[in-house]
Amino acid sequence: MEAAGLLLLTGGLGRRFGGPKHLQAHPGGGSWGGHLVAVFGSVFPQGPVQLLGQALPDHSELPALADPSAGPAVALRHWADLTRTQPQPRRWWVVPCDQLRWTPELLITWHQAAVAADPAATHWVMARHSGRLQPLGGFLAASLLPLLATLPVRSLMAMADALPSLVLDSPGGHWLDVDTPEALQAFLAAHPHPPPNP
């Protein structure tokens, strides 16, 4: 399988949730962000992992770039500006730490769809779920980083409009964020996990 990288957004303050989400304990063990690192690592064991925001309590070995705390679009532009001249995988999976429903099987299927739609890796491949565009969770071509670094936009939707993008219809609840304690309870009720190993 073609290699990819993980850009995990961990800079949110979690105001609606009541605290930083990247520090929350995942029911399967570790942190919310740690769950996504594990999902990614099971599919792309050699893929680079970059945190954009805060470090993860269960992955202190992973580098974290500071988030300007001005929203995800500004954070992505900041990341692109800092890393555009470095060696890159062909695609980055850009995902927030509160998309808790991802599994290795779902990621494999989504990656295969992105590669089939954009074999030359020249687009940001995004999902449309239930009629709504979902930029986060999409695969961003590394070739777009120089352009991304210069975009004078402050919203993800404006960024999506400004970059070459492809939109694929995608069912499934893995695109949904967990933004509130009530949403977390609904997630736990629908996706029970065994207790973590001691």
DARAJO-V215839 format. One line per field, one symbol per residue. ss: DSSP state (A for helix, B for strand, O for the rest). phi: phi as a letter, one per 30 degrees, with the letter a starting at -180 (. if undefined). burial: 1 if it has 9 or more other ideal C-beta (glycine too) atoms within 8 Angstrom, else 0. Layout:
ss->???
phi->???
burial->???
//
This chain:
ss->OOOOBBBBBBOOOOOOOOOOAAAOBOOOOOBAAAAAAAAAAAAOOOOOBBBBBOOBOOBOOOOBBOOOOOOAAAAAAAAAAAAOOOOOOOBBBBBBOOOOOOOAAAAAAAAAAAAAAOOOOOOBBBBBBOOBBBBBBBBBBAAAAAAAOOOOOOOAAAAAAAOOBBBBBOOOAAAOOOOOAAAAAAAAAAOOOOOOOO
phi->.edbccccdbcddidddjleddcdddddjiceddddddddddcbdcddbbcckcdcdcbddddbcdcdibjdddddddddddcdcdebddbcdcbddcddddbedddedddddddddbddhbbcccccbhicdbddjdccdddddededcddbbbdddddddcdbbccdbdjdddddccbedddddddddbdbddddd
burial->001111111111010010011101010001111111111110110010111111110010010110100001111111110011000111111111111111000111011011101100101111111000111111111101100110101001011100101101010001110100001100110000000000
//
